[in-house]
Amino acid sequence: MDDYPLLNLFLTMLYLFLWVMWFFLLFKVVTDLFRDHSLNGWAKAGWLIFVIVLPYLGVLVYLIARGRSMRERDEKAARESEAAFRSYVRQAAGPQGGSGGSHVDDLTKLAELKDKGALSPEEYERAKAKILA
């Protein structure tokens, strides 16, 4: 352990961290390029070649030139994803009945009331038709 001092270990970990961050940033730029619908194919190809041939300079120039629109696309994607999730939850929850439960819950309560004798068969049928309508 004397051959590798603590400062060298710290620097190695720092370099590894920066290397991982660099790849994260590179992938973020490339995915943003393909997600952007405002650029045509030639512009995307040009940016991609620039990022591959001169990676550090290409990514930095991309972030300077298109960083704001990159953020806006991320925010738009997040809003669309949240809206899709909320729509899915509403759809999965199903239509709500009058008492806040689903139609199945309301029909179950009606059947229990009929079984207990609280509702006559005619009242049960009218309430069931109202729930199902």
N, C-alpha and C positions, 0 to 999 in steps of 0.2 A: 504494500500500500504506500510505501514511502516514495515509490517511483512516480506516483500519480497524485499530486497534491490536491487539496480540496478546491482550490481556485480553478485548476484544470477541469475537475469534475463539474464545477458550476458552469464554466464556459462551454463544456461539451453539452450539458443539458440545455443551455441557452441556445446554442447552435441548432440542436435537435428541435427545440420549440420553434425557432424561427423558420427552419426548413419545413416543418409541418404546416405552419401558418402560411408560408409561401405557396405550398400546394393547395391549401384551402382557398386562398385568394385567386390562384390561377384557375381552379375549377369553377369558382364563382363567376369569374369574368367569362369563361367559355360558355357556361350555362346561360348567363345573361345574354350573350351574343345570340344564341339560338332561340331564346325566349322573346327577344325583341322583334315585334312585327313591323316596326317602322323602318327598319333597314332592309334593303333589297339583298339579294343573294351575293352580288359582287362586293358590296360593302362588308357583309359578314365574312366573306372569304378573305378580303383584304385585312380586316382586323385580326382574323384568326392566323393568317400568315405572319402578320406583324408580331402577334403574341408568341408564336412558336419560334420564329427566327431570332427575335430579340426579346426574350421573355421578360426580363426585369423592366426594360424601357417600355415595352409594349403594354404591360399591365399598368405601369404607372401612368403612361399617357392615356390609356383607356379610362382609368379612374378619374383623371383630371378632366378629360373631355366629356365623359358620359356618366360620371358618378352620380349626378343629381337625378338623371333619368333612370339610372339603375335602381336608386332608392325608390323612386315613384313606381317602377314596375314591381318591386318587392312588396310595397304597400298595397298595390292593386291586387296582386296575387293573394296576399293575406286576407284582404277584404272579401275577395271572391271565394276563397276557401272557407272563411267563417260563414258567409251567406249560404254556401252549399251545405255546410254542416248543420246550420240552423234549419234549413229547409228539410234536410233528411230527418232531423229530430222531430219536426212538426209532422212530417209524413209518417214516421214510425209510430208516433204517439196516437195517430188516428184521429178521427173526428170526436169531439167531446160532446157528451150528453149534457142535459140541463143541470144536473147536480155536480158537474165537474168530472164525472167518471165517463168511461166509454159506454157505448150502447150495450155491450155485453153485461157490464156491471148493472146498468139500469134494468135490463131484462131479468137479471138474476134477482134483484131486489123485488121486482114485480112478482116473480114466481114465488118468492118467499112470502110476500104479503098474501098471495092467493092461497098458498098452502096453509097459512095460519088462519084463513077465513076472513081476513080484513078486507079483501076485495071479492066481489062476485065475479063469476066467469065473464059476464058482459063487460064489467068495468075493466077487468084484466085485458080483454081483447081490444077495447078502445084505447087503453093506455099503451098496449103493445104496438098497435097500429100507429099511434102518435109518435112513438119513439123511432119506429122503423121508417116513418115518412120523411 
